[in-house]
């Protein structure tokens, strides 16, 4: 279960998670930890049951809609994290190396990893994830010997709601733990259970909170909130240039494992299509199917990178709109499963999760970079993919 949980953390350790963590602790101060607990509880309450044998037009439509939402969100999210990786390599390690080129190097490495036998791909993923976690712990422990900032670390935890940064912090932190279920689509049936999901979420929240506390202990909240690279501020305060190197490596490795997880998720429907329809059995070899299925999402991301979406404001709008619908999908999926158990406590937790997801969707749409265009575009693409799933009468994901 621990191995499955670690693998499920791949997407949760993306550079955006560290960006949200740094800015979140800067915006919310000690409220960050309360928001993190709320987010953790929401996601655990909406963990999907591993019942892949459900059939029916409504179920196919919902699952196809969920895939469409995530496909749209993830291709633009990939542009963002690959761009961050290129920037980190350029700024931290080799100033003369084109950051755009390094983004494509990470994309190529992830693509080749997806073509490797699953046992080797998972071992690589596992080693990289453990390396990231070790780096977080090393920086956090080193922060114990770093000097404290002269300014106040954070606002008073017990300030009234209207006077506290809780609301602003929640808006910024809403998508922090989203995407925990992505790795399951590439796993064998029941490989990632509900308990593995819960463990993955808990571990991700714990490690990110440890890093948040370390960053808060050595940096003032204003510096973290105002910076576009808040994770670097804390790392540099802790270990100077060595800290920058370590955090730069964590950001690059985080981009790699997150994009690995994204490719593993996005390619699954294409393999399902090739396996289920005789007319699409070319290529017949497993490697050929993996190559075709991985090329489609990788090529989509490559085209968006070439068109400059890694640094476009509209990319943030598309990601925000997609993530808002992602929370709506979580809520709808949980609503469908409310009557699947006779346990009153479980159903109460699920109802809490449903309303929390709707509130988090609302919170994301309050961000300044989330205009109506992103939400509408994400919705249209998702509905089209859902229609394809209904017409094909095949589940896109196992």
Buried (B, 14 or more C-beta within 10 A) or exposed (E): EEEBBBBBBBBBBBBBBBBBBBBBBBBBBBBBBBBBEBBBBBBBBBBBBBEEEBEEEEBBBBBBBBBBBBBBBBBBBBBBBBBBBBBBBBBBBEEEEEBBEBBBBBBEBBBEBBBBEEEEBBEBBBEBBEBBBEBBBBBBEBBEEBEEBEEEBBBEEEBEEEEBBBBBBBBBBBBBBBBBBBBBBBBEEEBBBEEBBBBBBBBBBBBBBBBBBBBBBBBBBEBBBEBEBBBBBBBBBBBEEEBBBBBBBBBBBBBBBBBBBBBBBBBBBBBBBBEEEEEEEEEEEEEEBBBBBBBEBBEBBBEBBEEEBBEBEBBBBBBBBBBBBBBBBBBBBBBBBBEEEEEEEBBEBBBBBBEBBBBBBEBBBBBEBBBEEBBEBBBEBBBEBBBBBBEBEBBBBB
